[in-house]
Each structure stands twice: as structure tokens, then as C-alpha cells.
Amino acid sequence: MMAWDIDVKEKVYQRLAYEIFFRICNGQYKLGEKLPAYRVIATEAGCNTETVRKAVWDLERNGIVIKTRKGNFVTQANEKVVDYREKYLTNIEKNYIIAKQKVNGSCL
């Protein structure tokens, strides 16, 4: 009998961090621009401010957001955005390959 594989690896704050990052990639939040306040993002995203704080911290840790006394700003370093994008896409590709291996030959 095959073991269950129901491990949910992605936390809500990680998903929100990706959504903020997508907005950076799409130009909604421009390089060097100040991000909206946590409560604004929380209201728009339908989550609490603690989730936003964790998401922004994750992006800060990855060099995408710079925290200052005046607020949180998108980095001005385009190479940081490109590097993070490549890491994200590599992770998506890895998860796709794993999912593909699970379903190959098991349907039909």
C-alpha cells in the first residue's frame, strides 16, 4: 500500500510573499518604490497584518524588500529580482517534476 503524501509545504505568508513578488515583476510595485502599509496589503489580500509582516520579512531576507525607518521599499537592484525569479521558477519546475512522476502510469 502506498503512503499518503499530503504534506503542505507552502505557508500562507510564503504564498503572499510570492503574490507581492509577482506584483513587483508585473510593475505594480516598481523598483525603489515604497510598499503599501501592512494593513493595506492585508485588507486587499484578505489576511491579517501578521501574515503580511512575515511575507515582507521573507522578501527582505531574500533582498527583494529593503526595510527603512520610512517603510518597506522594493529593492532598486534588478539583479536581486532576477535571481529571486530564477529561484522561484526552479522550485516550481522541481515540484512539477515530482508531481509528474506521481501521476505517470497511474492514470488510465
C-alpha positions as CSV (number, residue, x, y, z in Angstrom):
1,M,0.0,0.0,0.0
2,M,1.3,3.5,-0.9
3,A,1.8,6.0,1.8
4,W,-0.2,9.2,1.8
5,D,1.6,12.4,0.6
6,I,-0.4,15.3,2.0
7,D,2.4,17.5,3.2
8,V,1.5,21.1,2.6
9,K,4.9,22.8,2.3
10,E,3.8,26.3,1.4
11,K,2.8,28.5,4.2
12,V,0.2,31.3,3.7
13,Y,2.9,34.0,4.3
14,Q,5.1,32.4,1.6
15,R,2.2,32.4,-0.9
16,L,1.6,36.1,-0.1
17,A,5.3,36.8,-0.5
18,Y,5.1,35.3,-4.0
19,E,2.0,37.4,-4.8
20,I,3.8,40.6,-3.7
21,F,6.8,39.5,-5.8
22,F,4.5,38.9,-8.8
23,R,3.3,42.4,-8.4
24,I,6.9,43.6,-8.5
25,C,7.6,41.6,-11.6
26,N,4.4,43.0,-13.3
27,G,5.3,46.6,-12.4
28,Q,2.5,47.2,-9.9
29,Y,5.2,47.8,-7.3
30,K,8.2,49.4,-9.1
31,L,11.9,49.1,-8.2
32,G,12.7,51.6,-5.4
33,E,9.0,52.2,-4.7
34,K,7.6,52.1,-1.2
35,L,5.3,49.2,-0.5
36,P,1.8,49.9,0.9
37,A,1.3,49.6,4.6
38,Y,0.8,46.2,6.1
39,R,-2.9,46.9,6.9
40,V,-3.5,48.0,3.2
41,I,-2.0,44.8,1.8
42,A,-3.8,42.7,4.5
43,T,-7.1,44.2,3.5
44,E,-6.5,43.7,-0.2
45,A,-5.2,40.2,0.3
46,G,-7.9,39.1,2.8
47,C,-5.4,38.1,5.5
48,N,-4.1,39.6,8.8
49,T,-1.2,42.0,9.2
50,E,1.0,39.4,10.8
51,T,0.8,37.3,7.7
52,V,1.9,40.4,5.7
53,R,4.7,41.1,8.1
54,K,6.0,37.6,7.7
55,A,5.7,37.8,3.9
56,V,7.6,41.1,3.7
57,W,10.2,39.8,6.1
58,D,10.7,36.8,3.7
59,L,11.1,39.1,0.8
60,E,13.5,41.3,2.9
61,R,15.6,38.2,3.8
62,N,15.8,37.5,0.0
63,G,16.9,41.0,-0.8
64,I,13.7,42.0,-2.6
65,V,12.5,44.4,0.0
66,I,14.6,46.9,1.9
67,K,13.3,47.9,5.4
68,T,14.0,51.5,6.4
69,R,12.6,53.9,9.1
70,K,10.3,55.3,6.4
71,G,8.8,51.9,5.5
72,N,9.4,49.0,3.2
73,F,10.8,49.6,-0.2
74,V,11.2,47.4,-3.3
75,T,14.9,46.9,-4.0
76,Q,16.4,49.0,-6.7
77,A,18.7,46.1,-7.7
78,N,17.1,44.5,-10.7
79,E,19.6,41.6,-10.4
80,K,18.1,40.6,-7.0
81,V,14.7,40.4,-8.6
82,V,16.0,38.3,-11.5
83,D,17.8,36.0,-9.0
84,Y,14.7,35.5,-6.9
85,R,12.6,34.9,-10.0
86,E,15.0,32.1,-11.1
87,K,14.9,30.5,-7.7
88,Y,11.1,30.6,-7.7
89,L,10.9,29.1,-11.2
90,T,13.5,26.4,-10.4
91,N,11.4,25.4,-7.3
92,I,8.2,25.4,-9.4
93,E,9.9,23.2,-12.0
94,K,11.1,20.8,-9.3
95,N,7.6,20.5,-7.9
96,Y,6.2,19.9,-11.4
97,I,8.7,17.1,-12.0
98,I,7.7,15.4,-8.7
99,A,4.0,15.7,-9.5
100,K,4.5,14.4,-13.0
101,Q,6.4,11.3,-11.6
102,K,3.5,10.6,-9.2
103,V,0.9,10.6,-12.0
104,N,2.9,8.9,-14.8
105,G,1.5,5.5,-15.4
106,S,-1.0,5.7,-12.5
107,C,-3.9,7.0,-14.6
108,L,-5.9,5.1,-17.2
